[in-house]
Amino acid sequence: MTELLAAVLLLAAGYGLGRWQPLHRVSDWANWQRYGKSTGARYWAMWAVLSVENIGWLLAHPVQGRDNWKHRHDPPPPPGPPVRIRTQHTEGAGE
């Protein structure tokens, strides 16, 4: 019975954390702090959160991170062809 209660409590805790998403909220907070005038402890907390986030992403996706780093100074792709607008209307079209 104790094992069953422990399993139910763990499932409930996991569900609660999944709904609350504390790491996502901290990441959103840190990204919003980049656009303000953070100073002191807020600045260092923001810097630490974003650094951990970036290092975690690089550890999870090393090949994509290396490719992005290699191509960071590439020129933008050429624009597509211009949009062509038809000016002629035919009688009975769309009926």
N, CA, C and O atoms as a GROMACS GRO file, in nm:
protein
  380
    1MET      N    1   0.082  -0.119   0.000
    1MET     CA    2   0.000   0.000   0.000
    1MET      C    3   0.086   0.126   0.000
    1MET      O    4   0.050   0.227  -0.061
    2THR      N    5   0.201   0.121   0.068
    2THR     CA    6   0.291   0.237   0.074
    2THR      C    7   0.348   0.268  -0.064
    2THR      O    8   0.361   0.384  -0.102
    3GLU      N    9   0.381   0.162  -0.139
    3GLU     CA   10   0.435   0.184  -0.273
    3GLU      C   11   0.330   0.248  -0.364
    3GLU      O   12   0.362   0.335  -0.445
    4LEU      N   13   0.207   0.205  -0.351
    4LEU     CA   14   0.099   0.261  -0.432
    4LEU      C   15   0.078   0.410  -0.399
    4LEU      O   16   0.061   0.491  -0.490
    5LEU      N   17   0.081   0.444  -0.272
    5LEU     CA   18   0.065   0.583  -0.231
    5LEU      C   19   0.182   0.667  -0.283
    5LEU      O   20   0.162   0.779  -0.329
    6ALA      N   21   0.305   0.614  -0.275
    6ALA     CA   22   0.422   0.686  -0.326
    6ALA      C   23   0.411   0.707  -0.477
    6ALA      O   24   0.443   0.815  -0.526
    7ALA      N   25   0.364   0.606  -0.549
    7ALA     CA   26   0.349   0.620  -0.694
    7ALA      C   27   0.244   0.724  -0.729
    7ALA      O   28   0.264   0.804  -0.820
    8VAL      N   29   0.133   0.725  -0.657
    8VAL     CA   30   0.028   0.823  -0.682
    8VAL      C   31   0.078   0.964  -0.652
    8VAL      O   32   0.050   1.057  -0.727
    9LEU      N   33   0.152   0.980  -0.542
    9LEU     CA   34   0.207   1.110  -0.508
    9LEU      C   35   0.308   1.158  -0.611
    9LEU      O   36   0.310   1.276  -0.646
   10LEU      N   37   0.392   1.067  -0.661
   10LEU     CA   38   0.489   1.104  -0.764
   10LEU      C   39   0.419   1.144  -0.894
   10LEU      O   40   0.459   1.241  -0.959
   11LEU      N   41   0.317   1.070  -0.931
   11LEU     CA   42   0.242   1.106  -1.051
   11LEU      C   43   0.173   1.241  -1.035
   11LEU      O   44   0.173   1.322  -1.128
   12ALA      N   45   0.117   1.266  -0.919
   12ALA     CA   46   0.051   1.395  -0.894
   12ALA      C   47   0.153   1.510  -0.896
   12ALA      O   48   0.125   1.616  -0.951
   13ALA      N   49   0.270   1.487  -0.837
   13ALA     CA   50   0.374   1.590  -0.838
   13ALA      C   51   0.424   1.616  -0.981
   13ALA      O   52   0.444   1.731  -1.019
   14GLY      N   53   0.442   1.510  -1.058
   14GLY     CA   54   0.484   1.526  -1.197
   14GLY      C   55   0.380   1.600  -1.280
   14GLY      O   56   0.414   1.685  -1.362
   15TYR      N   57   0.254   1.568  -1.259
   15TYR     CA   58   0.147   1.637  -1.329
   15TYR      C   59   0.144   1.785  -1.291
   15TYR      O   60   0.130   1.872  -1.377
   16GLY      N   61   0.158   1.812  -1.161
   16GLY     CA   62   0.157   1.951  -1.115
   16GLY      C   63   0.273   2.031  -1.173
   16GLY      O   64   0.254   2.145  -1.215
   17LEU      N   65   0.393   1.973  -1.176
   17LEU     CA   66   0.508   2.043  -1.235
   17LEU      C   67   0.490   2.062  -1.385
   17LEU      O   68   0.530   2.164  -1.441
   18GLY      N   69   0.430   1.963  -1.450
   18GLY     CA   70   0.406   1.975  -1.594
   18GLY      C   71   0.307   2.085  -1.626
   18GLY      O   72   0.321   2.153  -1.728
   19ARG      N   73   0.207   2.105  -1.542
   19ARG     CA   74   0.110   2.211  -1.564
   19ARG      C   75   0.166   2.349  -1.527
   19ARG      O   76   0.136   2.448  -1.593
   20TRP      N   77   0.248   2.353  -1.423
   20TRP     CA   78   0.304   2.480  -1.374
   20TRP      C   79   0.418   2.527  -1.461
   20TRP      O   80   0.430   2.648  -1.485
   21GLN      N   81   0.503   2.438  -1.510
   21GLN     CA   82   0.619   2.463  -1.595
   21GLN      C   83   0.710   2.571  -1.538
   21GLN      O   84   0.725   2.678  -1.598
   22PRO      N   85   0.773   2.546  -1.423
   22PRO     CA   86   0.855   2.649  -1.361
   22PRO      C   87   0.977   2.689  -1.445
   22PRO      O   88   1.014   2.806  -1.446
   23LEU      N   89   1.039   2.594  -1.515
   23LEU     CA   90   1.157   2.629  -1.594
   23LEU      C   91   1.119   2.717  -1.713
   23LEU      O   92   1.194   2.807  -1.750
   24HIS      N   93   1.004   2.691  -1.773
   24HIS     CA   94   0.957   2.774  -1.883
   24HIS      C   95   0.927   2.916  -1.835
   24HIS      O   96   0.956   3.013  -1.904
   25ARG      N   97   0.870   2.927  -1.716
   25ARG     CA   98   0.840   3.059  -1.660
   25ARG      C   99   0.968   3.137  -1.629
   25ARG      O  100   0.975   3.257  -1.652
   26VAL      N  101   1.070   3.068  -1.576
   26VAL     CA  102   1.198   3.134  -1.546
   26VAL      C  103   1.264   3.179  -1.676
   26VAL      O  104   1.321   3.288  -1.682
   27SER      N  105   1.258   3.096  -1.780
   27SER     CA  106   1.316   3.132  -1.909
   27SER      C  107   1.245   3.254  -1.968
   27SER      O  108   1.310   3.344  -2.020
   28ASP      N  109   1.113   3.257  -1.961
   28ASP     CA  110   1.038   3.373  -2.011
   28ASP      C  111   1.075   3.499  -1.933
   28ASP      O  112   1.092   3.606  -1.991
   29TRP      N  113   1.087   3.485  -1.802
   29TRP     CA  114   1.125   3.600  -1.719
   29TRP      C  115   1.261   3.654  -1.761
   29TRP      O  116   1.278   3.775  -1.775
   30ALA      N  117   1.358   3.564  -1.782
   30ALA     CA  118   1.494   3.607  -1.819
   30ALA      C  119   1.494   3.676  -1.955
   30ALA      O  120   1.565   3.774  -1.975
   31ASN      N  121   1.416   3.624  -2.049
   31ASN     CA  122   1.410   3.688  -2.180
   31ASN      C  123   1.347   3.827  -2.173
   31ASN      O  124   1.391   3.918  -2.243
   32TRP      N  125   1.246   3.845  -2.088
   32TRP     CA  126   1.187   3.977  -2.072
   32TRP      C  127   1.284   4.074  -2.004
   32TRP      O  128   1.281   4.193  -2.032
   33GLN      N  129   1.369   4.024  -1.916
   33GLN     CA  130   1.465   4.111  -1.847
   33GLN      C  131   1.569   4.167  -1.943
   33GLN      O  132   1.627   4.272  -1.917
   34ARG      N  133   1.593   4.097  -2.054
   34ARG     CA  134   1.690   4.147  -2.153
   34ARG      C  135   1.649   4.280  -2.210
   34ARG      O  136   1.735   4.360  -2.247
   35TYR      N  137   1.518   4.307  -2.218
   35TYR     CA  138   1.470   4.427  -2.282
   35TYR      C  139   1.451   4.543  -2.185
   35TYR      O  140   1.422   4.655  -2.228
   36GLY      N  141   1.466   4.518  -2.058
   36GLY     CA  142   1.455   4.625  -1.959
   36GLY      C  143   1.592   4.674  -1.917
   36GLY      O  144   1.693   4.644  -1.981
   37LYS      N  145   1.594   4.749  -1.811
   37LYS     CA  146   1.720   4.799  -1.757
   37LYS      C  147   1.750   4.724  -1.628
   37LYS      O  148   1.745   4.781  -1.519
   38SER      N  149   1.783   4.596  -1.642
   38SER     CA  150   1.814   4.515  -1.524
   38SER      C  151   1.951   4.552  -1.471
   38SER      O  152   2.047   4.566  -1.546
   39THR      N  153   1.958   4.566  -1.340
   39THR     CA  154   2.086   4.594  -1.275
   39THR      C  155   2.099   4.505  -1.152
   39THR      O  156   2.000   4.452  -1.102
   40GLY      N  157   2.220   4.491  -1.106
   40GLY     CA  158   2.245   4.418  -0.982
   40GLY      C  159   2.213   4.270  -0.991
   40GLY      O  160   2.253   4.202  -1.086
   41ALA      N  161   2.140   4.220  -0.890
   41ALA     CA  162   2.112   4.077  -0.880
   41ALA      C  163   2.022   4.030  -0.994
   41ALA      O  164   2.038   3.917  -1.042
   42ARG      N  165   1.929   4.113  -1.040
   42ARG     CA  166   1.843   4.073  -1.151
   42ARG      C  167   1.924   4.050  -1.278
   42ARG      O  168   1.899   3.955  -1.352
   43TYR      N  169   2.022   4.137  -1.302
   43TYR     CA  170   2.106   4.123  -1.421
   43TYR      C  171   2.182   3.992  -1.416
   43TYR      O  172   2.186   3.918  -1.514
   44TRP      N  173   2.242   3.962  -1.302
   44TRP     CA  174   2.322   3.840  -1.292
   44TRP      C  175   2.235   3.716  -1.295
   44TRP      O  176   2.276   3.614  -1.350
   45ALA      N  177   2.116   3.722  -1.238
   45ALA     CA  178   2.025   3.608  -1.244
   45ALA      C  179   1.980   3.585  -1.388
   45ALA      O  180   1.974   3.471  -1.434
   46MET      N  181   1.948   3.693  -1.459
   46MET     CA  182   1.909   3.681  -1.600
   46MET      C  183   2.022   3.621  -1.682
   46MET      O  184   2.000   3.531  -1.762
   47TRP      N  185   2.142   3.670  -1.662
   47TRP     CA  186   2.259   3.621  -1.735
   47TRP      C  187   2.280   3.473  -1.706
   47TRP      O  188   2.308   3.396  -1.798
   48ALA      N  189   2.268   3.430  -1.582
   48ALA     CA  190   2.288   3.290  -1.546
   48ALA      C  191   2.181   3.201  -1.608
   48ALA      O  192   2.212   3.094  -1.660
   49VAL      N  193   2.054   3.244  -1.604
   49VAL     CA  194   1.946   3.163  -1.660
   49VAL      C  195   1.964   3.146  -1.810
   49VAL      O  196   1.952   3.035  -1.862
   50LEU      N  197   1.993   3.255  -1.880
   50LEU     CA  198   2.009   3.247  -2.025
   50LEU      C  199   2.133   3.166  -2.063
   50LEU      O  200   2.132   3.096  -2.164
   51SER      N  201   2.240   3.175  -1.984
   51SER     CA  202   2.360   3.096  -2.012
   51SER      C  203   2.332   2.947  -1.996
   51SER      O  204   2.373   2.867  -2.079
   52VAL      N  205   2.264   2.910  -1.889
   52VAL     CA  206   2.230   2.769  -1.867
   52VAL      C  207   2.139   2.719  -1.979
   52VAL      O  208   2.153   2.606  -2.026
   53GLU      N  209   2.045   2.803  -2.021
   53GLU     CA  210   1.955   2.765  -2.129
   53GLU      C  211   2.032   2.742  -2.259
   53GLU      O  212   2.008   2.643  -2.328
   54ASN      N  213   2.125   2.832  -2.291
   54ASN     CA  214   2.202   2.818  -2.415
   54ASN      C  215   2.297   2.699  -2.410
   54ASN      O  216   2.311   2.627  -2.508
   55ILE      N  217   2.362   2.677  -2.297
   55ILE     CA  218   2.452   2.563  -2.285
   55ILE      C  219   2.374   2.432  -2.293
   55ILE      O  220   2.420   2.336  -2.355
   56GLY      N  221   2.258   2.428  -2.231
   56GLY     CA  222   2.174   2.309  -2.240
   56GLY      C  223   2.131   2.282  -2.383
   56GLY      O  224   2.128   2.167  -2.426
   57TRP      N  225   2.096   2.388  -2.457
   57TRP     CA  226   2.057   2.369  -2.597
   57TRP      C  227   2.175   2.317  -2.679
   57TRP      O  228   2.158   2.228  -2.762
   58LEU      N  229   2.294   2.372  -2.655
   58LEU     CA  230   2.411   2.326  -2.729
   58LEU      C  231   2.447   2.181  -2.696
   58LEU      O  232   2.493   2.108  -2.783
   59LEU      N  233   2.427   2.140  -2.572
   59LEU     CA  234   2.453   2.001  -2.536
   59LEU      C  235   2.350   1.907  -2.598
   59LEU      O  236   2.382   1.793  -2.632
   60ALA      N  237   2.228   1.954  -2.614
   60ALA     CA  238   2.123   1.871  -2.672
   60ALA      C  239   2.131   1.867  -2.825
   60ALA      O  240   2.091   1.768  -2.886
   61HIS      N  241   2.182   1.974  -2.888
   61HIS     CA  242   2.186   1.984  -3.034
   61HIS      C  243   2.324   2.030  -3.081
   61HIS      O  244   2.335   2.141  -3.135
   62PRO      N  245   2.428   1.949  -3.063
   62PRO     CA  246   2.563   1.998  -3.096
   62PRO      C  247   2.586   2.021  -3.246
   62PRO      O  248   2.654   2.117  -3.282
   63VAL      N  249   2.531   1.937  -3.332
   63VAL     CA  250   2.555   1.952  -3.476
   63VAL      C  251   2.485   2.077  -3.528
   63VAL      O  252   2.544   2.154  -3.604
   64GLN      N  253   2.361   2.096  -3.490
   64GLN     CA  254   2.287   2.214  -3.534
   64GLN      C  255   2.352   2.341  -3.480
   64GLN      O  256   2.357   2.442  -3.551
   65GLY      N  257   2.402   2.339  -3.357
   65GLY     CA  258   2.470   2.454  -3.301
   65GLY      C  259   2.598   2.487  -3.376
   65GLY      O  260   2.627   2.604  -3.400
   66ARG      N  261   2.674   2.384  -3.413
   66ARG     CA  262   2.797   2.407  -3.489
   66ARG      C  263   2.766   2.463  -3.627
   66ARG      O  264   2.833   2.555  -3.673
   67ASP      N  265   2.664   2.408  -3.693
   67ASP     CA  266   2.627   2.459  -3.825
   67ASP      C  267   2.578   2.603  -3.818
   67ASP      O  268   2.613   2.684  -3.904
   68ASN      N  269   2.499   2.636  -3.716
   68ASN     CA  270   2.454   2.774  -3.700
   68ASN      C  271   2.572   2.868  -3.676
   68ASN      O  272   2.573   2.980  -3.728
   69TRP      N  273   2.670   2.824  -3.599
   69TRP     CA  274   2.788   2.906  -3.572
   69TRP      C  275   2.869   2.927  -3.699
   69TRP      O  276   2.920   3.037  -3.722
   70LYS      N  277   2.882   2.824  -3.782
   70LYS     CA  278   2.960   2.834  -3.906
   70LYS      C  279   2.893   2.930  -4.005
   70LYS      O  280   2.963   2.999  -4.080
   71HIS      N  281   2.762   2.936  -4.006
   71HIS     CA  282   2.691   3.015  -4.106
   71HIS      C  283   2.632   3.144  -4.049
   71HIS      O  284   2.539   3.199  -4.108
   72ARG      N  285   2.683   3.192  -3.938
   72ARG     CA  286   2.623   3.309  -3.874
   72ARG      C  287   2.646   3.437  -3.952
   72ARG      O  288   2.570   3.532  -3.935
   73HIS      N  289   2.750   3.443  -4.039
   73HIS     CA  290   2.779   3.565  -4.114
   73HIS      C  291   2.746   3.551  -4.262
   73HIS      O  292   2.788   3.634  -4.342
   74ASP      N  293   2.671   3.448  -4.299
   74ASP     CA  294   2.632   3.432  -4.439
   74ASP      C  295   2.538   3.545  -4.479
   74ASP      O  296   2.460   3.593  -4.397
   75PRO      N  297   2.546   3.588  -4.607
   75PRO     CA  298   2.451   3.691  -4.650
   75PRO      C  299   2.310   3.634  -4.658
   75PRO      O  300   2.293   3.513  -4.673
   76PRO      N  301   2.210   3.719  -4.648
   76PRO     CA  302   2.073   3.669  -4.655
   76PRO      C  303   2.043   3.614  -4.795
   76PRO      O  304   2.108   3.654  -4.892
   77PRO      N  305   1.948   3.523  -4.806
   77PRO     CA  306   1.916   3.469  -4.938
   77PRO      C  307   1.855   3.577  -5.026
   77PRO      O  308   1.798   3.674  -4.976
   78PRO      N  309   1.867   3.561  -5.159
   78PRO     CA  310   1.809   3.663  -5.247
   78PRO      C  311   1.657   3.664  -5.236
   78PRO      O  312   1.596   3.561  -5.206
   79PRO      N  313   1.596   3.778  -5.260
   79PRO     CA  314   1.450   3.784  -5.250
   79PRO      C  315   1.385   3.704  -5.362
   79PRO      O  316   1.444   3.682  -5.468
   80GLY      N  317   1.264   3.662  -5.337
   80GLY     CA  318   1.190   3.589  -5.438
   80GLY      C  319   1.140   3.681  -5.548
   80GLY      O  320   1.159   3.802  -5.542
   81PRO      N  321   1.076   3.623  -5.648
   81PRO     CA  322   1.024   3.707  -5.757
   81PRO      C  323   0.912   3.797  -5.706
   81PRO      O  324   0.845   3.765  -5.608
   82PRO      N  325   0.892   3.910  -5.772
   82PRO     CA  326   0.787   4.000  -5.727
   82PRO      C  327   0.649   3.938  -5.748
   82PRO      O  328   0.630   3.850  -5.832
   83VAL      N  329   0.555   3.984  -5.671
   83VAL     CA  330   0.418   3.936  -5.680
   83VAL      C  331   0.354   3.996  -5.806
   83VAL      O  332   0.367   4.115  -5.832
   84ARG      N  333   0.286   3.912  -5.882
   84ARG     CA  334   0.217   3.958  -6.003
   84ARG      C  335   0.068   3.968  -5.971
   84ARG      O  336   0.007   3.873  -5.924
   85ILE      N  337   0.013   4.084  -5.999
   85ILE     CA  338  -0.129   4.106  -5.974
   85ILE      C  339  -0.200   4.115  -6.108
   85ILE      O  340  -0.162   4.194  -6.194
   86ARG      N  341  -0.302   4.034  -6.126
   86ARG     CA  342  -0.379   4.037  -6.250
   86ARG      C  343  -0.475   4.155  -6.245
   86ARG      O  344  -0.541   4.179  -6.144
   87THR      N  345  -0.481   4.227  -6.355
   87THR     CA  346  -0.572   4.341  -6.362
   87THR      C  347  -0.692   4.314  -6.451
   87THR      O  348  -0.790   4.388  -6.446
   88GLN      N  349  -0.686   4.209  -6.532
   88GLN     CA  350  -0.797   4.177  -6.620
   88GLN      C  351  -0.899   4.094  -6.545
   88GLN      O  352  -0.864   3.999  -6.475
   89HIS      N  353  -1.024   4.130  -6.560
   89HIS     CA  354  -1.132   4.051  -6.502
   89HIS      C  355  -1.210   3.990  -6.618
   89HIS      O  356  -1.246   4.059  -6.714
   90THR      N  357  -1.237   3.863  -6.608
   90THR     CA  358  -1.314   3.797  -6.714
   90THR      C  359  -1.459   3.788  -6.671
   90THR      O  360  -1.489   3.774  -6.553
   91GLU      N  361  -1.547   3.797  -6.768
   91GLU     CA  362  -1.691   3.787  -6.742
   91GLU      C  363  -1.726   3.645  -6.702
   91GLU      O  364  -1.683   3.549  -6.766
   92GLY      N  365  -1.803   3.632  -6.599
   92GLY     CA  366  -1.852   3.501  -6.558
   92GLY      C  367  -1.754   3.419  -6.478
   92GLY      O  368  -1.782   3.303  -6.449
   93ALA      N  369  -1.641   3.475  -6.443
   93ALA     CA  370  -1.544   3.398  -6.364
   93ALA      C  371  -1.596   3.382  -6.222
   93ALA      O  372  -1.648   3.477  -6.163
   94GLY      N  373  -1.582   3.266  -6.168
   94GLY     CA  374  -1.621   3.239  -6.031
   94GLY      C  375  -1.770   3.212  -6.014
   94GLY      O  376  -1.818   3.207  -5.901
   95GLU      N  377  -1.842   3.196  -6.120
   95GLU     CA  378  -1.985   3.168  -6.107
   95GLU      C  379  -2.012   3.021  -6.106
   95GLU      O  380  -2.127   2.979  -6.096
   0.00000   0.00000   0.00000
